[in-house]
Amino acid sequence: MIEVNYGITSAAMIYSVLYCKYYEMVKTLGSDIDFSDDDDETLLMILEEVGDSGFTPILIADRERESWISTRSVYAGHELLRELPSSRAEEDYHNVVRAIEEFVLAHELAHHLLGHTADAYPRAKQNESYLDGVMRKYGIKLPEENLNDDQIQEVKADILAILTMTGALLDETTDARVYRALAGSIIGLTALAHIHDTWVVADNAGETHPDFLTRFSCAAEVITCIAKRIPVGEEGGHPLGFLTQLSGFVSIILNNWLAKHLEGRQPVNVLSLTNWIFERSVEVEKELKQLRLRTD
């Protein structure tokens, strides 16, 4: 049985809006702000204004998630969880929503194909062997955390879902499919963790699902292993750059949670986010230069 319902779509729609607003914030930070300006006061004022557009909707979602849990129904009660930035195309937004839905479907189908369901799939062993071979080919490894059998099944379902979405499972990888898998898996896992408060589980030995950090790290590693085989062009973006952007989105939501649970921990603000993205972008550029040298 494929466990997908309207709640998944509703969550996908809300978190796609959050991402679109975050993206607009990052785009503005990168293209419209002159960081060499000596007027620190004006620069700080602009940064705070830009930051509000990306941070506020996330904080609203953080408040509303309590009602989602109590009513067991995910819905966009606040307009900032529904309204797209004026510069974002509806089609781009719906592509993100569909990518999240696709990841969820691929994950549930993976459970069936790998024999994780009550009615074991006849070819489950062959599929498991094939998956292991593809993972070896790309250098993909299971997380080093001490996971129980159920949690290992969840991680393998994530891996198979991403391999399917990217086309890597059948050696049919394309740039577009990798971007789509990135958006679907990372934003989808973020929405799930935020709603159910499963970011970090101190003692999850009895849980059926790994915590978010384990699943995010695994998804990022799978995407990285696949993306490193994609040629680096002289112009344009690369999936590794998109992964950096998505990691910034995750860090805002995750650090907001950590600030509420750890004494002395401060939420990410627009200044720290800008610095992190800049530093990570420099690192990614170095990685891409190395990849270009290998593929030339």
Rosetta blueprint (number, residue, H / E / L):
1 M L
2 I L
3 E L
4 V L
5 N L
6 Y H
7 G H
8 I H
9 T H
10 S H
11 A H
12 A H
13 M H
14 I H
15 Y H
16 S H
17 V H
18 L H
19 Y H
20 C H
21 K H
22 Y H
23 Y H
24 E H
25 M H
26 V H
27 K H
28 T H
29 L H
30 G H
31 S H
32 D L
33 I L
34 D L
35 F L
36 S L
37 D L
38 D L
39 D L
40 D H
41 E H
42 T H
43 L H
44 L H
45 M H
46 I H
47 L H
48 E H
49 E H
50 V H
51 G H
52 D H
53 S H
54 G H
55 F H
56 T H
57 P H
58 I H
59 L H
60 I H
61 A H
62 D H
63 R H
64 E H
65 R H
66 E H
67 S H
68 W H
69 I H
70 S H
71 T H
72 R L
73 S L
74 V L
75 Y L
76 A L
77 G L
78 H L
79 E H
80 L H
81 L H
82 R L
83 E L
84 L L
85 P L
86 S L
87 S L
88 R L
89 A L
90 E H
91 E H
92 D H
93 Y H
94 H H
95 N H
96 V H
97 V H
98 R H
99 A H
100 I H
101 E H
102 E H
103 F H
104 V H
105 L H
106 A H
107 H H
108 E H
109 L H
110 A H
111 H H
112 H H
113 L H
114 L L
115 G L
116 H L
117 T L
118 A L
119 D L
120 A L
121 Y L
122 P L
123 R L
124 A H
125 K H
126 Q H
127 N H
128 E H
129 S H
130 Y H
131 L H
132 D H
133 G H
134 V H
135 M H
136 R H
137 K H
138 Y H
139 G L
140 I L
141 K L
142 L L
143 P L
144 E L
145 E L
146 N L
147 L L
148 N L
149 D H
150 D H
151 Q H
152 I H
153 Q H
154 E H
155 V H
156 K H
157 A H
158 D H
159 I H
160 L H
161 A H
162 I H
163 L H
164 T H
165 M H
166 T H
167 G L
168 A H
169 L H
170 L H
171 D L
172 E L
173 T L
174 T L
175 D H
176 A H
177 R H
178 V H
179 Y H
180 R H
181 A H
182 L H
183 A H
184 G H
185 S H
186 I H
187 I H
188 G H
189 L H
190 T H
191 A H
192 L H
193 A H
194 H H
195 I H
196 H H
197 D L
198 T L
199 W L
200 V L
201 V L
202 A L
203 D L
204 N L
205 A L
206 G L
207 E L
208 T L
209 H L
210 P L
211 D L
212 F H
213 L H
214 T H
215 R H
216 F H
217 S H
218 C H
219 A H
220 A H
221 E H
222 V H
223 I H
224 T H
225 C H
226 I H
227 A H
228 K L
229 R L
230 I L
231 P L
232 V L
233 G L
234 E L
235 E L
236 G L
237 G L
238 H L
239 P H
240 L H
241 G H
242 F H
243 L H
244 T H
245 Q H
246 L H
247 S H
248 G H
249 F H
250 V H
251 S H
252 I H
253 I H
254 L H
255 N H
256 N H
257 W H
258 L H
259 A H
260 K H
261 H H
262 L L
263 E L
264 G L
265 R L
266 Q L
267 P L
268 V L
269 N L
270 V H
271 L H
272 S H
273 L H
274 T H
275 N H
276 W H
277 I H
278 F H
279 E H
280 R H
281 S H
282 V H
283 E H
284 V H
285 E H
286 K H
287 E H
288 L H
289 K H
290 Q H
291 L H
292 R H
293 L H
294 R H
295 T H
296 D L
